[in-house]
Amino acid sequence: MKRWQGSCIGAVLVLFIGGGSLIFLVPFGGAMIAAMPPLFDRLTAYVLCPDATDYSYSDFGSVPIDSTNPSGGTAHYTELTCTYQDGSQKVFGNDEVGLKGLAASFSLAGICGGLVVLFFMLIAAIVGARLVKPKAIS
């Protein structure tokens, strides 16, 4: 076996194992990012208004989801206000903040997971190449 073959075997094994684990890690990583309000808010503001100099969130109180059943669940409404350098402001509603914030959270988790898998593939390729001892030609 040649060194490049050992390198490829190591990288492919990590790709299969690490790639398969991304099916588990990306949803849980995205949910963990969404569960941290400071990180989620900053990421959402960066995605919706990257050129803004300042942003602020306004949370409006809890209201019943079903007006006929007051003992049921409650919902809240969030607005993101971005202030730009020229003093203008833009307001993003609850739907846009929620959907784009969650999309950014899961995308960030996928990017980080993919970079970790690529890093381990590189390490496995190096180790695989070093473990293989080429046959001596006599």
Long-range contacts (C-beta under 8 A, 24 or more apart in sequence): 1-132, 1-134, 2-132, 2-134, 3-129, 3-132, 3-134, 4-129, 5-132, 6-128, 6-129, 6-131, 6-132, 7-125, 7-126, 7-128, 7-129, 7-132, 8-125, 8-128, 9-128, 10-124, 10-125, 10-126, 10-127, 10-128, 10-129, 11-121, 11-122, 11-124, 11-125, 11-128, 13-124, 14-117, 14-120, 14-121, 14-123, 14-124, 15-117, 15-121, 18-116, 18-117, 18-120, 18-121, 19-117, 21-117, 22-110, 22-113, 22-114, 22-117, 25-109, 25-113, 26-106, 26-109, 26-110, 26-113, 27-106, 27-109, 28-109, 29-106, 29-108, 29-109, 29-110, 29-112, 29-113, 30-102, 30-105, 30-106, 30-107, 30-108, 30-109, 30-110, 31-105, 32-109, 33-105, 33-108, 33-109, 34-101, 34-102, 34-105, 40-101, 40-105, 41-101, 43-101, 43-104, 43-105, 43-108, 44-80, 44-97, 44-100, 44-101, 44-104, 45-80, 45-82, 46-104, 47-100, 47-101, 47-103, 47-104, 48-80, 48-82, 48-92, 48-96, 48-97, 48-100, 49-80, 49-82, 49-84, 49-90, 49-92, 51-84, 51-85, 52-82, 52-83, 52-84, 52-90, 53-83, 53-84, 53-85, 54-82, 54-83, 55-80, 55-81, 55-82, 55-83, 56-80, 56-81, 56-83, 57-81
